Amino acid sequence: MNNDNKNNFDWVYYVLGLFFGILTAAIISGSFGWSILGGIIGFILSAIFLNTLVKDRKY
């Protein structure tokens, strides 16, 4: 069994980006449509963060 897959917590960044993107857009606009867009933008930003800043980090 490969230990890299066992200790992979990359999904946490995606979930946090999605959640806080939705939360931020909902607080700022109060609209459901903007909340969805904020979630998508948060998800994209978390992917950028994960693939540029945290890439190949040793835990």
Predicted model as a PDB file, atoms N, CA, C, CB and O in Angstrom, pLDDT in the B-factor column:
MODEL        1                                                                  
ATOM      1  N   MET A   1       0.844  -1.180   0.000  1.00 49.00           N  
ATOM      2  CA  MET A   1       0.000   0.000   0.000  1.00 49.00           C  
ATOM      3  C   MET A   1       0.888   1.241   0.000  1.00 49.00           C  
ATOM      4  CB  MET A   1      -0.960  -0.001   1.222  1.00 49.00           C  
ATOM      5  O   MET A   1       1.908   1.275   0.689  1.00 49.00           O  
ATOM      6  N   ASN A   2       0.511   2.244  -0.757  1.00 54.00           N  
ATOM      7  CA  ASN A   2       1.279   3.472  -0.887  1.00 54.00           C  
ATOM      8  C   ASN A   2       0.897   4.448   0.220  1.00 54.00           C  
ATOM      9  CB  ASN A   2       1.056   4.109  -2.270  1.00 54.00           C  
ATOM     10  O   ASN A   2      -0.280   4.762   0.391  1.00 54.00           O  
ATOM     11  N   ASN A   3       1.887   4.928   0.973  1.00 54.00           N  
ATOM     12  CA  ASN A   3       1.609   5.839   2.080  1.00 54.00           C  
ATOM     13  C   ASN A   3       1.236   7.245   1.618  1.00 54.00           C  
ATOM     14  CB  ASN A   3       2.805   5.911   2.989  1.00 54.00           C  
ATOM     15  O   ASN A   3       0.617   7.994   2.373  1.00 54.00           O  
ATOM     16  N   ASP A   4       1.603   7.615   0.393  1.00 56.00           N  
ATOM     17  CA  ASP A   4       1.264   8.943  -0.105  1.00 56.00           C  
ATOM     18  C   ASP A   4      -0.243   9.119  -0.214  1.00 56.00           C  
ATOM     19  CB  ASP A   4       1.920   9.186  -1.460  1.00 56.00           C  
ATOM     20  O   ASP A   4      -0.758  10.193   0.099  1.00 56.00           O  
ATOM     21  N   ASN A   5      -0.953   8.101  -0.647  1.00 57.00           N  
ATOM     22  CA  ASN A   5      -2.406   8.191  -0.760  1.00 57.00           C  
ATOM     23  C   ASN A   5      -3.078   8.158   0.600  1.00 57.00           C  
ATOM     24  CB  ASN A   5      -2.937   7.063  -1.622  1.00 57.00           C  
ATOM     25  O   ASN A   5      -4.155   8.729   0.772  1.00 57.00           O  
ATOM     26  N   LYS A   6      -2.462   7.503   1.564  1.00 58.00           N  
ATOM     27  CA  LYS A   6      -3.052   7.382   2.884  1.00 58.00           C  
ATOM     28  C   LYS A   6      -3.046   8.721   3.623  1.00 58.00           C  
ATOM     29  CB  LYS A   6      -2.307   6.331   3.695  1.00 58.00           C  
ATOM     30  O   LYS A   6      -4.000   9.035   4.335  1.00 58.00           O  
ATOM     31  N   ASN A   7      -1.988   9.510   3.464  1.00 67.00           N  
ATOM     32  CA  ASN A   7      -1.853  10.766   4.186  1.00 67.00           C  
ATOM     33  C   ASN A   7      -2.109  11.987   3.306  1.00 67.00           C  
ATOM     34  CB  ASN A   7      -0.480  10.858   4.790  1.00 67.00           C  
ATOM     35  O   ASN A   7      -1.596  13.066   3.600  1.00 67.00           O  
ATOM     36  N   ASN A   8      -2.874  11.846   2.254  1.00 74.00           N  
ATOM     37  CA  ASN A   8      -3.144  12.939   1.340  1.00 74.00           C  
ATOM     38  C   ASN A   8      -4.360  13.724   1.829  1.00 74.00           C  
ATOM     39  CB  ASN A   8      -3.370  12.411  -0.094  1.00 74.00           C  
ATOM     40  O   ASN A   8      -5.485  13.226   1.806  1.00 74.00           O  
ATOM     41  N   PHE A   9      -4.115  14.962   2.273  1.00 74.00           N  
ATOM     42  CA  PHE A   9      -5.196  15.809   2.775  1.00 74.00           C  
ATOM     43  C   PHE A   9      -5.415  17.026   1.879  1.00 74.00           C  
ATOM     44  CB  PHE A   9      -4.893  16.260   4.202  1.00 74.00           C  
ATOM     45  O   PHE A   9      -5.823  18.086   2.356  1.00 74.00           O  
ATOM     46  N   ASP A  10      -5.144  16.874   0.584  1.00 80.00           N  
ATOM     47  CA  ASP A  10      -5.329  17.982  -0.348  1.00 80.00           C  
ATOM     48  C   ASP A  10      -6.789  18.408  -0.436  1.00 80.00           C  
ATOM     49  CB  ASP A  10      -4.819  17.598  -1.726  1.00 80.00           C  
ATOM     50  O   ASP A  10      -7.075  19.575  -0.707  1.00 80.00           O  
ATOM     51  N   TRP A  11      -7.696  17.499  -0.215  1.00 83.00           N  
ATOM     52  CA  TRP A  11      -9.112  17.809  -0.325  1.00 83.00           C  
ATOM     53  C   TRP A  11      -9.543  18.864   0.694  1.00 83.00           C  
ATOM     54  CB  TRP A  11      -9.935  16.546  -0.146  1.00 83.00           C  
ATOM     55  O   TRP A  11     -10.541  19.555   0.487  1.00 83.00           O  
ATOM     56  N   VAL A  12      -8.796  18.992   1.793  1.00 86.00           N  
ATOM     57  CA  VAL A  12      -9.152  19.974   2.812  1.00 86.00           C  
ATOM     58  C   VAL A  12      -9.042  21.394   2.254  1.00 86.00           C  
ATOM     59  CB  VAL A  12      -8.249  19.814   4.050  1.00 86.00           C  
ATOM     60  O   VAL A  12      -9.886  22.242   2.545  1.00 86.00           O  
ATOM     61  N   TYR A  13      -8.005  21.653   1.451  1.00 84.00           N  
ATOM     62  CA  TYR A  13      -7.847  22.969   0.841  1.00 84.00           C  
ATOM     63  C   TYR A  13      -9.014  23.283  -0.083  1.00 84.00           C  
ATOM     64  CB  TYR A  13      -6.528  23.047   0.071  1.00 84.00           C  
ATOM     65  O   TYR A  13      -9.516  24.407  -0.094  1.00 84.00           O  
ATOM     66  N   TYR A  14      -9.444  22.303  -0.851  1.00 88.00           N  
ATOM     67  CA  TYR A  14     -10.556  22.521  -1.770  1.00 88.00           C  
ATOM     68  C   TYR A  14     -11.861  22.790  -1.029  1.00 88.00           C  
ATOM     69  CB  TYR A  14     -10.720  21.319  -2.684  1.00 88.00           C  
ATOM     70  O   TYR A  14     -12.626  23.673  -1.419  1.00 88.00           O  
ATOM     71  N   VAL A  15     -12.112  22.051   0.014  1.00 90.00           N  
ATOM     72  CA  VAL A  15     -13.344  22.233   0.782  1.00 90.00           C  
ATOM     73  C   VAL A  15     -13.345  23.590   1.488  1.00 90.00           C  
ATOM     74  CB  VAL A  15     -13.511  21.095   1.812  1.00 90.00           C  
ATOM     75  O   VAL A  15     -14.362  24.283   1.506  1.00 90.00           O  
ATOM     76  N   LEU A  16     -12.204  23.966   2.068  1.00 90.00           N  
ATOM     77  CA  LEU A  16     -12.126  25.259   2.738  1.00 90.00           C  
ATOM     78  C   LEU A  16     -12.282  26.416   1.750  1.00 90.00           C  
ATOM     79  CB  LEU A  16     -10.800  25.385   3.481  1.00 90.00           C  
ATOM     80  O   LEU A  16     -12.963  27.399   2.043  1.00 90.00           O  
ATOM     81  N   GLY A  17     -11.656  26.297   0.589  1.00 90.00           N  
ATOM     82  CA  GLY A  17     -11.809  27.341  -0.427  1.00 90.00           C  
ATOM     83  C   GLY A  17     -13.240  27.473  -0.900  1.00 90.00           C  
ATOM     84  O   GLY A  17     -13.747  28.581  -1.075  1.00 90.00           O  
ATOM     85  N   LEU A  18     -13.887  26.344  -1.104  1.00 91.00           N  
ATOM     86  CA  LEU A  18     -15.285  26.347  -1.540  1.00 91.00           C  
ATOM     87  C   LEU A  18     -16.189  26.953  -0.468  1.00 91.00           C  
ATOM     88  CB  LEU A  18     -15.745  24.918  -1.875  1.00 91.00           C  
ATOM     89  O   LEU A  18     -17.034  27.797  -0.765  1.00 91.00           O  
ATOM     90  N   PHE A  19     -16.009  26.520   0.769  1.00 92.00           N  
ATOM     91  CA  PHE A  19     -16.851  26.995   1.874  1.00 92.00           C  
ATOM     92  C   PHE A  19     -16.689  28.491   2.118  1.00 92.00           C  
ATOM     93  CB  PHE A  19     -16.521  26.231   3.149  1.00 92.00           C  
ATOM     94  O   PHE A  19     -17.674  29.224   2.205  1.00 92.00           O  
ATOM     95  N   PHE A  20     -15.440  28.937   2.227  1.00 92.00           N  
ATOM     96  CA  PHE A  20     -15.231  30.348   2.524  1.00 92.00           C  
ATOM     97  C   PHE A  20     -15.515  31.245   1.326  1.00 92.00           C  
ATOM     98  CB  PHE A  20     -13.818  30.567   2.997  1.00 92.00           C  
ATOM     99  O   PHE A  20     -15.831  32.422   1.503  1.00 92.00           O  
ATOM    100  N   GLY A  21     -15.411  30.718   0.116  1.00 91.00           N  
ATOM    101  CA  GLY A  21     -15.840  31.484  -1.054  1.00 91.00           C  
ATOM    102  C   GLY A  21     -17.340  31.712  -1.044  1.00 91.00           C  
ATOM    103  O   GLY A  21     -17.808  32.815  -1.323  1.00 91.00           O  
ATOM    104  N   ILE A  22     -18.087  30.679  -0.725  1.00 91.00           N  
ATOM    105  CA  ILE A  22     -19.550  30.806  -0.620  1.00 91.00           C  
ATOM    106  C   ILE A  22     -19.922  31.741   0.520  1.00 91.00           C  
ATOM    107  CB  ILE A  22     -20.207  29.424  -0.408  1.00 91.00           C  
ATOM    108  O   ILE A  22     -20.792  32.599   0.369  1.00 91.00           O  
ATOM    109  N   LEU A  23     -19.267  31.575   1.654  1.00 91.00           N  
ATOM    110  CA  LEU A  23     -19.576  32.394   2.829  1.00 91.00           C  
ATOM    111  C   LEU A  23     -19.283  33.870   2.568  1.00 91.00           C  
ATOM    112  CB  LEU A  23     -18.775  31.907   4.042  1.00 91.00           C  
ATOM    113  O   LEU A  23     -20.092  34.732   2.911  1.00 91.00           O  
ATOM    114  N   THR A  24     -18.145  34.161   1.970  1.00 91.00           N  
ATOM    115  CA  THR A  24     -17.781  35.544   1.681  1.00 91.00           C  
ATOM    116  C   THR A  24     -18.747  36.179   0.687  1.00 91.00           C  
ATOM    117  CB  THR A  24     -16.357  35.612   1.139  1.00 91.00           C  
ATOM    118  O   THR A  24     -19.187  37.311   0.889  1.00 91.00           O  
ATOM    119  N   ALA A  25     -19.077  35.468  -0.372  1.00 91.00           N  
ATOM    120  CA  ALA A  25     -20.004  36.015  -1.366  1.00 91.00           C  
ATOM    121  C   ALA A  25     -21.401  36.190  -0.779  1.00 91.00           C  
ATOM    122  CB  ALA A  25     -20.065  35.107  -2.598  1.00 91.00           C  
ATOM    123  O   ALA A  25     -22.096  37.147  -1.120  1.00 91.00           O  
ATOM    124  N   ALA A  26     -21.818  35.286   0.093  1.00 90.00           N  
ATOM    125  CA  ALA A  26     -23.150  35.402   0.697  1.00 90.00           C  
ATOM    126  C   ALA A  26     -23.222  36.607   1.633  1.00 90.00           C  
ATOM    127  CB  ALA A  26     -23.507  34.116   1.464  1.00 90.00           C  
ATOM    128  O   ALA A  26     -24.244  37.290   1.693  1.00 90.00           O  
ATOM    129  N   ILE A  27     -22.147  36.862   2.356  1.00 90.00           N  
ATOM    130  CA  ILE A  27     -22.144  38.005   3.271  1.00 90.00           C  
ATOM    131  C   ILE A  27     -22.105  39.314   2.489  1.00 90.00           C  
ATOM    132  CB  ILE A  27     -20.945  37.924   4.237  1.00 90.00           C  
ATOM    133  O   ILE A  27     -22.806  40.267   2.830  1.00 90.00           O  
ATOM    134  N   ILE A  28     -21.294  39.360   1.453  1.00 90.00           N  
ATOM    135  CA  ILE A  28     -21.149  40.606   0.693  1.00 90.00           C  
ATOM    136  C   ILE A  28     -22.393  40.910  -0.132  1.00 90.00           C  
ATOM    137  CB  ILE A  28     -19.929  40.528  -0.221  1.00 90.00           C  
ATOM    138  O   ILE A  28     -22.878  42.041  -0.111  1.00 90.00           O  
ATOM    139  N   SER A  29     -22.920  39.925  -0.860  1.00 88.00           N  
ATOM    140  CA  SER A  29     -24.012  40.213  -1.788  1.00 88.00           C  
ATOM    141  C   SER A  29     -25.384  39.820  -1.254  1.00 88.00           C  
ATOM    142  CB  SER A  29     -23.767  39.507  -3.084  1.00 88.00           C  
ATOM    143  O   SER A  29     -26.369  40.515  -1.507  1.00 88.00           O  
ATOM    144  N   GLY A  30     -25.458  38.725  -0.525  1.00 84.00           N  
ATOM    145  CA  GLY A  30     -26.743  38.254  -0.032  1.00 84.00           C  
ATOM    146  C   GLY A  30     -27.559  37.529  -1.075  1.00 84.00           C  
ATOM    147  O   GLY A  30     -28.730  37.231  -0.842  1.00 84.00           O  
ATOM    148  N   SER A  31     -26.972  37.240  -2.214  1.00 86.00           N  
ATOM    149  CA  SER A  31     -27.684  36.594  -3.304  1.00 86.00           C  
ATOM    150  C   SER A  31     -27.175  35.163  -3.488  1.00 86.00           C  
ATOM    151  CB  SER A  31     -27.523  37.399  -4.610  1.00 86.00           C  
ATOM    152  O   SER A  31     -25.991  34.883  -3.299  1.00 86.00           O  
ATOM    153  N   PHE A  32     -28.082  34.273  -3.855  1.00 85.00           N  
ATOM    154  CA  PHE A  32     -27.717  32.873  -4.054  1.00 85.00           C  
ATOM    155  C   PHE A  32     -26.799  32.699  -5.257  1.00 85.00           C  
ATOM    156  CB  PHE A  32     -28.967  32.023  -4.228  1.00 85.00           C  
ATOM    157  O   PHE A  32     -25.854  31.912  -5.205  1.00 85.00           O  
ATOM    158  N   GLY A  33     -27.062  33.415  -6.326  1.00 88.00           N  
ATOM    159  CA  GLY A  33     -26.246  33.313  -7.537  1.00 88.00           C  
ATOM    160  C   GLY A  33     -24.814  33.743  -7.310  1.00 88.00           C  
ATOM    161  O   GLY A  33     -23.878  33.090  -7.772  1.00 88.00           O  
ATOM    162  N   TRP A  34     -24.645  34.843  -6.597  1.00 89.00           N  
ATOM    163  CA  TRP A  34     -23.288  35.311  -6.293  1.00 89.00           C  
ATOM    164  C   TRP A  34     -22.590  34.366  -5.329  1.00 89.00           C  
ATOM    165  CB  TRP A  34     -23.326  36.727  -5.704  1.00 89.00           C  
ATOM    166  O   TRP A  34     -21.365  34.250  -5.359  1.00 89.00           O  
ATOM    167  N   SER A  35     -23.344  33.693  -4.479  1.00 91.00           N  
ATOM    168  CA  SER A  35     -22.745  32.714  -3.563  1.00 91.00           C  
ATOM    169  C   SER A  35     -22.161  31.534  -4.332  1.00 91.00           C  
ATOM    170  CB  SER A  35     -23.788  32.216  -2.548  1.00 91.00           C  
ATOM    171  O   SER A  35     -21.086  31.040  -3.991  1.00 91.00           O  
ATOM    172  N   ILE A  36     -22.859  31.085  -5.359  1.00 91.00           N  
ATOM    173  CA  ILE A  36     -22.347  30.000  -6.200  1.00 91.00           C  
ATOM    174  C   ILE A  36     -21.082  30.439  -6.917  1.00 91.00           C  
ATOM    175  CB  ILE A  36     -23.409  29.553  -7.221  1.00 91.00           C  
ATOM    176  O   ILE A  36     -20.099  29.699  -6.966  1.00 91.00           O  
ATOM    177  N   LEU A  37     -21.107  31.653  -7.475  1.00 91.00           N  
ATOM    178  CA  LEU A  37     -19.922  32.182  -8.147  1.00 91.00           C  
ATOM    179  C   LEU A  37     -18.761  32.339  -7.163  1.00 91.00           C  
ATOM    180  CB  LEU A  37     -20.241  33.531  -8.812  1.00 91.00           C  
ATOM    181  O   LEU A  37     -17.617  32.041  -7.507  1.00 91.00           O  
ATOM    182  N   GLY A  38     -19.038  32.796  -5.966  1.00 91.00           N  
ATOM    183  CA  GLY A  38     -17.998  32.920  -4.943  1.00 91.00           C  
ATOM    184  C   GLY A  38     -17.408  31.573  -4.566  1.00 91.00           C  
ATOM    185  O   GLY A  38     -16.207  31.468  -4.318  1.00 91.00           O  
ATOM    186  N   GLY A  39     -18.248  30.531  -4.519  1.00 91.00           N  
ATOM    187  CA  GLY A  39     -17.752  29.186  -4.240  1.00 91.00           C  
ATOM    188  C   GLY A  39     -16.839  28.683  -5.341  1.00 91.00           C  
ATOM    189  O   GLY A  39     -15.822  28.047  -5.067  1.00 91.00           O  
ATOM    190  N   ILE A  40     -17.194  28.963  -6.576  1.00 91.00           N  
ATOM    191  CA  ILE A  40     -16.358  28.540  -7.704  1.00 91.00           C  
ATOM    192  C   ILE A  40     -15.021  29.276  -7.676  1.00 91.00           C  
ATOM    193  CB  ILE A  40     -17.083  28.795  -9.047  1.00 91.00           C  
ATOM    194  O   ILE A  40     -13.970  28.673  -7.895  1.00 91.00           O  
ATOM    195  N   ILE A  41     -15.064  30.572  -7.409  1.00 92.00           N  
ATOM    196  CA  ILE A  41     -13.826  31.348  -7.336  1.00 92.00           C  
ATOM    197  C   ILE A  41     -12.971  30.883  -6.167  1.00 92.00           C  
ATOM    198  CB  ILE A  41     -14.134  32.848  -7.203  1.00 92.00           C  
ATOM    199  O   ILE A  41     -11.751  30.784  -6.303  1.00 92.00           O  
ATOM    200  N   GLY A  42     -13.577  30.597  -5.028  1.00 90.00           N  
ATOM    201  CA  GLY A  42     -12.833  30.077  -3.883  1.00 90.00           C  
ATOM    202  C   GLY A  42     -12.203  28.730  -4.175  1.00 90.00           C  
ATOM    203  O   GLY A  42     -11.079  28.464  -3.750  1.00 90.00           O  
ATOM    204  N   PHE A  43     -12.910  27.885  -4.891  1.00 92.00           N  
ATOM    205  CA  PHE A  43     -12.381  26.575  -5.275  1.00 92.00           C  
ATOM    206  C   PHE A  43     -11.181  26.724  -6.204  1.00 92.00           C  
ATOM    207  CB  PHE A  43     -13.472  25.732  -5.953  1.00 92.00           C  
ATOM    208  O   PHE A  43     -10.178  26.027  -6.049  1.00 92.00           O  
ATOM    209  N   ILE A  44     -11.286  27.628  -7.163  1.00 92.00           N  
ATOM    210  CA  ILE A  44     -10.181  27.864  -8.098  1.00 92.00           C  
ATOM    211  C   ILE A  44      -8.973  28.436  -7.364  1.00 92.00           C  
ATOM    212  CB  ILE A  44     -10.619  28.818  -9.229  1.00 92.00           C  
ATOM    213  O   ILE A  44      -7.843  28.024  -7.626  1.00 92.00           O  
ATOM    214  N   LEU A  45      -9.193  29.373  -6.456  1.00 91.00           N  
ATOM    215  CA  LEU A  45      -8.079  29.948  -5.708  1.00 91.00           C  
ATOM    216  C   LEU A  45      -7.405  28.926  -4.799  1.00 91.00           C  
ATOM    217  CB  LEU A  45      -8.562  31.123  -4.884  1.00 91.00           C  
ATOM    218  O   LEU A  45      -6.189  28.966  -4.615  1.00 91.00           O  
ATOM    219  N   SER A  46      -8.185  28.015  -4.234  1.00 89.00           N  
ATOM    220  CA  SER A  46      -7.573  26.970  -3.409  1.00 89.00           C  
ATOM    221  C   SER A  46      -6.754  26.015  -4.262  1.00 89.00           C  
ATOM    222  CB  SER A  46      -8.646  26.195  -2.638  1.00 89.00           C  
ATOM    223  O   SER A  46      -5.720  25.521  -3.811  1.00 89.00           O  
ATOM    224  N   ALA A  47      -7.194  25.747  -5.479  1.00 88.00           N  
ATOM    225  CA  ALA A  47      -6.415  24.897  -6.382  1.00 88.00           C  
ATOM    226  C   ALA A  47      -5.117  25.577  -6.781  1.00 88.00           C  
ATOM    227  CB  ALA A  47      -7.229  24.549  -7.629  1.00 88.00           C  
ATOM    228  O   ALA A  47      -4.076  24.925  -6.866  1.00 88.00           O  
ATOM    229  N   ILE A  48      -5.168  26.886  -7.030  1.00 88.00           N  
ATOM    230  CA  ILE A  48      -3.954  27.628  -7.356  1.00 88.00           C  
ATOM    231  C   ILE A  48      -3.002  27.617  -6.167  1.00 88.00           C  
ATOM    232  CB  ILE A  48      -4.290  29.078  -7.764  1.00 88.00           C  
ATOM    233  O   ILE A  48      -1.801  27.402  -6.331  1.00 88.00           O  
ATOM    234  N   PHE A  49      -3.532  27.845  -4.981  1.00 87.00           N  
ATOM    235  CA  PHE A  49      -2.706  27.826  -3.775  1.00 87.00           C  
ATOM    236  C   PHE A  49      -2.057  26.461  -3.574  1.00 87.00           C  
ATOM    237  CB  PHE A  49      -3.544  28.195  -2.550  1.00 87.00           C  
ATOM    238  O   PHE A  49      -0.871  26.370  -3.258  1.00 87.00           O  
ATOM    239  N   LEU A  50      -2.827  25.422  -3.754  1.00 84.00           N  
ATOM    240  CA  LEU A  50      -2.324  24.075  -3.534  1.00 84.00           C  
ATOM    241  C   LEU A  50      -1.267  23.691  -4.555  1.00 84.00           C  
ATOM    242  CB  LEU A  50      -3.460  23.083  -3.575  1.00 84.00           C  
ATOM    243  O   LEU A  50      -0.279  23.047  -4.203  1.00 84.00           O  
ATOM    244  N   ASN A  51      -1.454  24.070  -5.804  1.00 84.00           N  
ATOM    245  CA  ASN A  51      -0.536  23.650  -6.856  1.00 84.00           C  
ATOM    246  C   ASN A  51       0.679  24.544  -7.018  1.00 84.00           C  
ATOM    247  CB  ASN A  51      -1.260  23.588  -8.141  1.00 84.00           C  
ATOM    248  O   ASN A  51       1.613  24.172  -7.728  1.00 84.00           O  
ATOM    249  N   THR A  52       0.702  25.718  -6.381  1.00 83.00           N  
ATOM    250  CA  THR A  52       1.877  26.582  -6.503  1.00 83.00           C  
ATOM    251  C   THR A  52       2.637  26.711  -5.193  1.00 83.00           C  
ATOM    252  CB  THR A  52       1.464  27.955  -6.986  1.00 83.00           C  
ATOM    253  O   THR A  52       3.859  26.556  -5.178  1.00 83.00           O  
ATOM    254  N   LEU A  53       1.956  26.988  -4.105  1.00 77.00           N  
ATOM    255  CA  LEU A  53       2.648  27.260  -2.851  1.00 77.00           C  
ATOM    256  C   LEU A  53       2.920  26.023  -2.015  1.00 77.00           C  
ATOM    257  CB  LEU A  53       1.859  28.224  -2.049  1.00 77.00           C  
ATOM    258  O   LEU A  53       3.929  25.967  -1.312  1.00 77.00           O  
ATOM    259  N   VAL A  54       2.053  25.044  -2.074  1.00 72.00           N  
ATOM    260  CA  VAL A  54       2.172  23.879  -1.199  1.00 72.00           C  
ATOM    261  C   VAL A  54       2.708  22.663  -1.949  1.00 72.00           C  
ATOM    262  CB  VAL A  54       0.821  23.550  -0.577  1.00 72.00           C  
ATOM    263  O   VAL A  54       2.869  21.597  -1.356  1.00 72.00           O  
ATOM    264  N   LYS A  55       2.980  22.805  -3.224  1.00 71.00           N  
ATOM    265  CA  LYS A  55       3.409  21.694  -4.051  1.00 71.00           C  
ATOM    266  C   LYS A  55       4.739  21.126  -3.543  1.00 71.00           C  
ATOM    267  CB  LYS A  55       3.536  22.137  -5.514  1.00 71.00           C  
ATOM    268  O   LYS A  55       5.669  21.877  -3.253  1.00 71.00           O  
ATOM    269  N   ASP A  56       4.819  19.810  -3.440  1.00 69.00           N  
ATOM    270  CA  ASP A  56       6.018  19.075  -3.022  1.00 69.00           C  
ATOM    271  C   ASP A  56       6.491  19.402  -1.612  1.00 69.00           C  
ATOM    272  CB  ASP A  56       7.127  19.350  -3.978  1.00 69.00           C  
ATOM    273  O   ASP A  56       7.678  19.272  -1.312  1.00 69.00           O  
ATOM    274  N   ARG A  57       5.586  19.820  -0.753  1.00 67.00           N  
ATOM    275  CA  ARG A  57       5.950  20.078   0.631  1.00 67.00           C  
ATOM    276  C   ARG A  57       6.073  18.769   1.385  1.00 67.00           C  
ATOM    277  CB  ARG A  57       4.922  20.993   1.306  1.00 67.00           C  
ATOM    278  O   ARG A  57       5.227  17.886   1.246  1.00 67.00           O  
ATOM    279  N   LYS A  58       7.103  18.642   2.167  1.00 66.00           N  
ATOM    280  CA  LYS A  58       7.311  17.451   2.991  1.00 66.00           C  
ATOM    281  C   LYS A  58       6.698  17.682   4.367  1.00 66.00           C  
ATOM    282  CB  LYS A  58       8.826  17.111   3.112  1.00 66.00           C  
ATOM    283  O   LYS A  58       6.951  18.701   5.010  1.00 66.00           O  
ATOM    284  N   TYR A  59       5.898  16.732   4.806  1.00 57.00           N  
ATOM    285  CA  TYR A  59       5.238  16.859   6.101  1.00 57.00           C  
ATOM    286  C   TYR A  59       5.995  16.101   7.155  1.00 57.00           C  
ATOM    287  CB  TYR A  59       3.804  16.364   6.032  1.00 57.00           C  
ATOM    288  O   TYR A  59       5.591  16.090   8.317  1.00 57.00           O  
TER     289      TYR A  59                                                      
ENDMDL                                                                          
END                                                                             
